[in-house]
Structure formats: C-alpha cells, structure tokens
C-alpha cells in the first residue's frame, strides 16, 4: 500500500495540528495509540503491539498479537497502575 501513517501533535490551546514524523520501522499501519504513565508511547495494529518514539516516529515490536488473539482492535492504559489492557474480537 502507498498509504503512510503519521504521528501528529494537537495543541488544544491554539487548535494547531503539527506533523511530527511518518511512522517507520516494524509497523506503519497503526490503528490505535496509547501513552503509559512513564510517557512511553505504544501503537497497535491487527498483528502486534509496538513501542513508538514520539520524536522520530520509529517503531519497535513489543509483542506479536496474532496468537492467541484473532484481531486486537483497541487498548488503553490503566491510570492507577500503568498496565496496558487490550481488546480482541474473540473477547480473550
């Protein structure tokens, strides 16, 4: 595919959206993003969980999610513990 995924930053005070970088590395087809309590960014696609460098857009594989899940489509960070929780279509 010729599509690219870009990391953008939104400034709510000014309403300005700034392109930081195009994603590169292991995953350029991200469908969701979260930032943990330590400031680490993660992106998700249908096959894996990746860390994301918020400065360069570089990604690195954290986990292969093809097994045992069938399709992971969303995730979030618990604000009390910092744990990441993922949802898949099978409900696992």
C-alpha positions in Angstrom: 0.0 0.0 0.0 1.1 3.6 -0.7 -0.5 4.9 2.5 1.6 6.2 5.3 0.7 6.7 8.9 1.9 10.0 10.5 2.4 11.0 14.1 0.6 14.3 14.8 0.5 16.6 17.8 -2.5 18.6 18.7 -2.2 21.8 20.7 -5.6 22.4 22.4 -4.7 26.0 23.3 -4.2 27.0 19.7 -6.1 24.3 17.8 -2.9 23.7 15.8 -2.1 20.2 14.5 1.6 19.6 13.7 3.1 16.6 11.9 5.9 15.1 14.0 7.0 12.3 11.7 5.9 9.5 9.5 5.9 6.1 11.3 8.8 3.9 10.4 10.1 0.5 11.5 8.1 -2.6 12.3 4.6 -1.1 11.9 3.4 1.7 9.8 -0.3 0.6 9.8 -1.2 1.6 13.3 -4.9 1.6 14.3 -4.6 2.8 17.9 -2.2 4.6 20.2 -1.7 5.0 24.0 0.8 6.5 26.3 1.6 4.9 29.6 2.3 6.7 33.0 6.0 6.8 32.3 5.5 8.6 29.0 6.2 5.6 26.8 4.0 5.5 23.6 2.6 2.4 22.1 0.7 1.7 18.9 -1.4 -1.2 17.8 -2.2 -2.9 14.6 -4.0 -6.1 13.8 -0.8 -8.2 14.3 1.2 -6.6 17.1 1.9 -4.1 19.8 4.8 -1.7 19.1 6.7 1.0 21.1 6.7 4.4 19.4 9.4 7.1 19.6 7.4 10.3 19.9 10.3 12.3 18.4 11.2 10.3 15.4 8.2 8.1 14.7 10.3 4.9 14.8 8.5 1.8 16.0 9.8 -1.4 17.6 8.0 -4.7 18.2 6.9 -5.2 21.8 4.6 -8.2 21.3 3.2 -10.4 18.4 -0.5 -10.4 19.0 -1.6 -12.9 16.3 -1.8 -15.7 18.8 -3.9 -16.4 20.9 -6.0 -13.4 19.8 -7.6 -13.2 16.4 -7.8 -9.4 16.0 -6.8 -6.8 18.6 -8.7 -3.6 17.9 -8.2 -1.4 20.9 -6.2 -0.8 24.1 -5.9 1.6 26.9 -3.6 2.4 29.9 -5.0 1.9 33.5 -4.2 5.4 35.1 -3.8 3.8 38.5 -1.3 1.0 37.6 0.1 1.8 34.2 -1.0 -1.6 32.9 -2.0 -1.9 29.2 -5.3 -3.6 28.5 -6.2 -4.9 25.0 -9.4 -5.9 23.4 -9.8 -8.5 20.7 -12.8 -9.6 18.7 -12.9 -13.0 20.4 -13.2 -11.4 23.8 -10.0 -13.1 25.1 
